[in-house]
Amino acid sequence: MATKKRKPRKWIQQAVKRPGALRKALGAKKGQTIPAGKLRAAAKRKGRIGRQARLAQTLKKLSKRKKRK
């Protein structure tokens, strides 16, 4: 049986609804990375900021894994 090729889903583009909102909420300057401590603390929060911070941590891990290969 032949396997179908799947189109890569662009879930990351759809997940990031407000680019730059997390950076603004955490007070990080544009063009610089958000400090890991601030990101970790924000990930423990509830609501939209917490969700955005947790997604940012996940995306950070994905980029590290991609660089390793």
Secondary structure as the mmCIF struct_conf table of DSSP 4:
data_model
#
loop_
_struct_conf.conf_type_id
_struct_conf.id
_struct_conf.beg_label_comp_id
_struct_conf.beg_label_asym_id
_struct_conf.beg_label_seq_id
_struct_conf.end_label_comp_id
_struct_conf.end_label_asym_id
_struct_conf.end_label_seq_id
HELX_LH_PP_P HELX_LH_PP_P1 ALA A 2 ARG A 9
HELX_RH_AL_P HELX_RH_AL_P1 TRP A 11 ALA A 15
BEND BEND1 LYS A 17 ARG A 18
TURN_TY1_P TURN_TY1_P1 PRO A 19 GLY A 20
HELX_RH_AL_P HELX_RH_AL_P2 ALA A 21 LEU A 26
TURN_TY1_P TURN_TY1_P2 GLY A 27 GLY A 27
HELX_LH_PP_P HELX_LH_PP_P2 ALA A 28 LYS A 29
TURN_TY1_P TURN_TY1_P3 LYS A 30 GLY A 31
BEND BEND2 GLN A 32 GLN A 32
HELX_LH_PP_P HELX_LH_PP_P3 THR A 33 PRO A 35
HELX_RH_AL_P HELX_RH_AL_P3 ALA A 36 ALA A 43
TURN_TY1_P TURN_TY1_P4 LYS A 44 LYS A 44
BEND BEND3 ARG A 45 ARG A 45
HELX_RH_AL_P HELX_RH_AL_P4 GLY A 47 ARG A 68
#
